[in-house]
Amino acid sequence: MTSSPGERVLVTRPLERAWLEPLHAAGLTVDVVSADEIGDSAALRSRAAGAAALLVVLGDRVDAALLDAAGSGLRVVATISVGVDHIDLEACRARGVRVANTPDVLTDATADLAMTLLLALTRRVREGEALVRCGGWQGWEPGQLLGRDIKGARVLVVGAGRIGGAFAQRVHAFGARVAYHGRSPRPALEDALGACYEPDLDTALGRADVVSLHAPLTPETRHLLDARRLALLPPRAIVINTGRGPLIDEHALVAALRSGALWGAGLDVYEHEPRIHPGLAELPNVVLLPHLGSATEDTRAAMAKLATDAIVSTLRGEHSGDPGDG
């Protein structure tokens, strides 16, 4: 079965031409929102009218208003992301619209970045590079920018799914003692890494040298690390977040970092992206990245292929899953 000639796919921002090739090859009309229209919800609703598919990214809010603007011909929303917290899944189901995401292909890239943040913090890379760049380095000194060892540290992985499990493998290879918290035990992780399952998050936080967040964003996990839980961490603990920004109360995090209760934080995601709490940028014991978790050439191309393949298969009638369930 083939898609109807010229069915239109609205792409919510400019993407690499090669990433969109499967849509062109399928004979679909590809309508790309211009850079100056990004973030204009009224313009997006206007452009969505009559679209058979939407190709979106994390920064796009797909709500009932956008779905209604697209009309009854909309059959699929594909997002170039694993997370779908920016999409109203219930509204999609109610309208018979399939939602497709891009799991699996970004596991290694994101786990690598979490490890990068941890290494940058523990070896004080940001401060060291700044010292060299500004011309302030006066040569080797025995007490200069002393960092922390990962070997022997107790690392708590919160959310031990694909990415959390891959991060656990990496940090274990550096000699860390791995513990994990999630909805259920993962015997394979325990067998492979000697990891310890921690069913009670509060107890686990109280003995963690490093906490790395990999949980999905849900109503239950929003502000998972709030002021109360941050206070449970031992002095000199480190927090890493490559999951979702709202997993952490940024106001509480800044307060803990300023007071010295935490040794440092490494963040790739933020509570109100692209805005960040102003206090974070002022702190020397924080490494900040602009949501680069999956940002490698191969990974982003693979994510785009999954999303475009989902659009093509849906419009051809080849997908038999439930609406709103990718």
C-alpha positions in Angstrom: 0.0 0.0 0.0 1.3 3.5 -0.8 0.7 6.9 0.7 -1.6 9.3 -1.2 0.4 11.4 -3.7 1.4 14.7 -2.2 0.3 14.1 1.4 1.9 16.8 3.4 4.4 16.4 6.2 5.0 19.5 8.4 8.5 19.6 9.8 8.6 22.0 12.7 12.1 23.4 12.0 14.9 23.2 9.4 16.7 19.8 9.5 19.5 18.3 7.4 18.2 17.6 3.9 19.5 14.0 4.0 17.4 13.4 7.2 14.3 14.2 5.2 15.1 12.1 2.1 12.9 9.1 3.1 9.9 11.5 3.0 10.8 12.8 -0.4 11.5 9.3 -1.7 8.0 8.3 -0.6 6.5 11.0 -2.7 5.3 13.1 0.2 5.2 16.9 0.2 7.7 18.1 2.8 6.8 21.5 4.3 9.6 22.8 6.6 8.9 25.6 9.1 11.5 28.4 8.7 13.9 29.3 11.4 12.2 32.6 12.1 8.9 30.9 12.8 10.3 28.5 15.5 8.5 29.1 18.7 5.6 30.9 17.1 2.7 28.7 18.2 0.1 30.6 16.2 2.2 30.3 13.0 2.7 26.6 13.7 -1.0 26.0 14.1 -1.6 27.8 10.8 1.0 25.8 9.0 -0.3 22.5 10.5 -3.7 22.8 8.8 -4.3 19.9 6.5 -1.0 18.1 7.3 -1.1 14.3 7.3 2.0 14.1 9.6 4.0 16.2 11.9 7.7 15.8 12.4 8.6 17.5 15.7 11.4 17.8 18.2 11.5 18.2 22.0 11.0 22.0 21.9 7.6 21.7 20.2 4.5 21.4 22.3 2.0 19.2 20.6 -1.2 19.9 22.4 -4.9 19.6 21.6 -4.9 23.1 20.0 -2.2 22.0 17.5 -3.9 18.7 16.8 -7.2 20.4 16.1 -5.5 23.0 13.9 -4.1 20.1 11.8 -7.5 18.7 11.3 -8.9 15.2 10.9 -6.4 14.3 8.2 -3.5 14.1 10.7 -2.5 10.5 11.2 0.9 10.6 12.9 3.1 12.7 15.1 6.8 11.6 15.0 9.3 13.1 17.4 13.0 13.1 17.1 13.5 12.2 20.7 13.0 9.3 23.1 10.9 11.4 25.5 7.3 12.3 24.6 6.5 14.5 27.6 6.1 17.4 25.1 3.2 15.6 23.4 -0.3 15.3 24.7 -0.7 11.5 24.3 -4.3 11.4 25.5 -5.3 14.0 22.9 -3.5 12.0 20.2 -5.3 8.8 21.2 -8.6 10.6 21.3 -8.1 11.7 17.7 -6.7 8.4 16.4 -3.2 9.9 15.8 -0.2 7.7 16.2 2.8 8.9 18.2 6.2 7.6 17.3 9.5 8.3 19.1 13.1 7.2 18.6 14.2 4.8 21.3 17.4 2.7 21.4 19.6 4.6 18.9 20.7 7.4 21.3 21.6 5.1 24.2 25.3 5.1 23.8 25.6 8.8 22.9 23.7 10.0 25.9 25.5 7.6 28.3 28.8 8.9 26.9 27.7 12.5 27.6 26.7 11.7 31.2 30.2 10.1 31.6 31.7 13.2 30.1 29.9 15.5 32.6 31.1 13.3 35.5 34.7 13.3 34.3 34.6 17.1 33.6 33.4 17.7 37.2 35.7 15.3 39.0 38.8 16.5 37.2 37.7 20.2 37.2 38.1 20.4 33.4 36.1 23.6 33.1 38.2 25.5 35.6 41.5 24.1 34.3 40.7 25.1 30.7 39.7 28.6 31.8 43.0 29.0 33.7 45.0 28.1 30.6 42.9 30.2 28.2 43.1 33.3 30.3 46.9 33.1 30.6 46.8 32.6 34.3 48.5 29.2 34.5 51.9 29.5 36.1 53.0 25.9 35.7 52.6 22.7 37.6 51.7 23.0 41.3 51.1 20.0 43.6 47.8 21.4 45.1 46.4 23.0 41.9 42.8 22.1 41.0 42.7 18.9 42.9 39.8 16.8 41.7 38.0 13.6 42.8 38.5 9.9 42.0 35.7 7.9 40.4 37.3 4.6 41.4 35.7 3.5 44.7 32.9 6.1 44.5 29.4 5.0 45.1 27.4 6.0 42.1 23.6 5.9 42.2 21.8 5.6 38.9 18.2 6.8 39.1 16.3 5.2 36.2 18.2 2.1 35.1 16.6 1.7 31.7 18.6 1.6 28.4 20.6 4.8 29.0 20.9 4.5 32.7 22.1 0.9 32.3 24.7 2.0 29.7 25.9 4.7 32.0 26.2 2.2 34.8 28.4 0.0 32.6 30.7 3.0 31.8 31.1 4.2 35.4 31.7 0.6 36.6 34.6 0.3 34.1 36.2 3.3 36.0 36.0 1.3 39.2 32.9 2.9 40.8 30.5 0.9 43.0 27.1 1.0 41.2 23.8 1.2 42.9 20.5 1.9 41.1 17.0 2.9 41.8 14.0 2.2 39.5 10.6 0.7 39.4 11.9 -2.9 39.6 15.1 -4.8 40.0 17.3 -5.5 37.0 19.0 -8.9 37.7 21.1 -8.6 34.5 22.6 -5.4 35.7 23.4 -6.9 39.1 25.0 -10.0 37.6 27.1 -8.0 35.1 28.2 -5.1 37.3 27.6 -6.2 40.9 25.1 -3.4 41.0 23.0 -3.0 44.1 19.2 -2.4 43.8 17.9 0.4 46.0 14.1 0.3 46.2 14.0 3.3 48.6 15.3 6.5 46.9 15.7 8.5 50.1 17.9 5.8 51.7 19.9 5.5 48.5 20.6 9.2 48.3 21.9 9.2 51.8 24.9 7.1 50.8 25.6 8.2 47.3 28.8 10.0 46.2 27.3 10.6 42.7 23.7 10.7 41.6 23.0 10.4 37.8 19.5 11.0 36.6 18.1 9.0 33.7 14.4 8.7 34.6 11.6 9.8 32.3 9.6 12.9 33.1 6.2 12.1 34.6 4.0 13.8 37.2 5.6 11.5 39.8 9.2 12.3 38.8 8.9 16.1 38.4 11.2 17.6 41.0 12.4 14.2 42.0 15.4 16.0 43.5 13.8 18.8 45.5 15.2 20.7 48.4 14.3 17.9 50.9 16.0 15.1 48.8 19.0 17.2 48.0 19.5 17.7 51.7 19.7 13.9 52.1 22.8 13.7 50.0 26.2 13.4 51.8 28.4 16.5 51.8 30.5 16.7 48.6 28.1 14.7 46.5 27.8 15.3 42.8 24.6 15.5 40.7 24.5 14.6 37.0 21.4 15.1 34.9 21.1 14.0 31.2 17.4 12.9 31.6 14.9 15.7 31.8 15.4 19.2 33.3 12.4 19.2 35.6 13.6 16.1 37.4 15.5 18.7 39.5 14.2 21.8 41.3 16.8 24.2 40.0 16.2 26.8 42.6 16.9 24.2 45.3 19.9 22.9 43.4 21.5 26.4 43.2 21.0 26.9 46.9 22.7 23.5 47.7 25.6 24.3 45.5 26.1 27.8 46.9 26.0 26.6 50.4 28.7 24.0 49.7 26.3 21.1 50.6 27.0 19.7 47.1 30.5 19.4 45.5 29.2 20.0 42.0 26.6 19.4 39.3 26.8 18.5 35.6 23.7 19.4 33.6 22.7 18.8 30.0 19.0 19.5 30.5 17.1 22.2 32.3 13.8 22.9 34.1 12.7 25.6 31.7 14.7 25.1 28.5 16.3 27.0 26.9 16.3 29.2 30.0 18.3 28.1 33.0 18.2 29.3 36.6 20.5 32.4 36.6 22.4 31.2 39.6 23.7 28.1 37.7 25.8 30.1 35.3 27.5 32.0 38.1 28.8 28.9 39.9 32.3 27.5 39.2 31.3 24.0 40.4 28.8 23.4 37.6 29.3 22.1 34.1 26.5 23.3 31.7 25.9 21.9 28.3 23.1 22.8 25.8 21.2 19.5 25.6 23.8 17.6 23.7 23.0 14.1 24.9 22.2 12.6 21.5 24.2 15.2 19.5 26.5 13.0 17.4 26.3 12.9 13.6 25.4 9.2 13.5 23.0 9.3 16.3 20.9 12.2 15.1 20.8 10.7 11.6 19.6 7.4 13.1 16.9 9.2 15.1 15.7 11.1 12.1 15.5 7.9 10.1 13.4 6.2 12.8 11.0 9.2 12.8 10.7 9.5 9.1 10.3 5.8 8.6 7.4 5.9 11.1 5.7 8.6 9.1 6.1 6.7 5.9 4.9 3.4 7.3 1.9 5.1 8.9 0.8 7.0 5.8 1.2 3.8 3.8 -1.1 2.0 6.3 1.6 -0.4 7.4 1.4 0.3 11.1 -1.1 -1.6 13.0 -0.5 -0.4 16.6 -2.8 1.6 18.7 -3.2 5.3 18.0 -0.9 7.4 20.2 1.3 4.4 20.8 4.6 4.4 18.9 
